[in-house]
């Protein structure tokens, strides 16, 4: 038949006569009738190593300097890793590489006539280290860019208060005549906090995420007539749906608990139409909303679409959520023009978690 593979050794499934280094643990081979009689030697070693995983998973506590010691019953040597130092190195690399890439783009623009009218946005990197963020902001502001992107704030590694401190420090280093865009911040109360600290533009991922959760935006905000609207009727009384429906004791009955729904990701600015309490609710998603969904369909209908896994559910929720979210920004612009921004912020923060 040919020569036998030197890395494969034949041994019986139950071999008390074999050396311990070649015998797989019994608990790994119980009820495994399909295990081949020919098993590579390294497979038996892996099976033995798996018995040591409970010891390897015991993570020691860091020292006050943020150094994690790592021990193993197989390798008794201790390897120390300074997480703070490694974090600083990664932040420095992200800033250096972003600046180098920006210089290449600007050089290419100067050489190509077709690209000379292109607007370039400079990315502000540096993670959650203020020193690197400021260095990135100062160096990027020296380049002939059309605006600035505050990148990395979509991550959950730092608290929102720490993010606001970084945003305040960064925007203070940027020229005021160029727009500042931030990624990953879209909750209404957080948007207003960022606007106070000099952010001009936001992405629209928040209403998309709300739609993916099967929810509808239903928060209260001022909605006065705005020149940007196209003659649609205005409704000054945007009463919060959640405030109307919240039980007096702050709890839901057994039928409304819906334990299969992940409530941790649902914000206080939305209602989850997957909940059973909406299956016979024939009101619109939001009282006074003029979107196509609220004018033609009810919460009960959207609940039916969601539970039936119909694609139309996401379409209707997307229509509603984007119109509600864009009307919120219309209220923000109007409040900034009229000097009523703090009043709007107080109204929005009433629903903040």
Secondary structure, 3 states (H helix, E strand, C coil): CCCCCCCEEECCCCCCCCCHHHCCCHHHHCCCCCCCCEEEHHHHHHHHHHCCHHHHCCCCCCCCCCEEEECCCCCCCCEEEEHHHHHHHHHHHHHHHHHHHHHHHHHHHHHCHHHCCCCCEEEECCCCCHHHHHHHHHHHHCCCCCEEEECCCCCCCCCHHHHHHHHHHHHCCCCCCCEEEECCCCCHHHHHHHHHCCCCEECCHHHHHHHHCCEEECCCCCCCCCCCCCCCCCCCCCCCHHHHHCCCCCCCCHHHCCCCCCHHHCCCCEEECCCHHHCCCCCCCCCCCCCHHHHHCCHHHHHHHHHCCCHHHHHHHHHHHHHHHHHHHHHHHHHHHHCCHHHHHHHHHCCCC
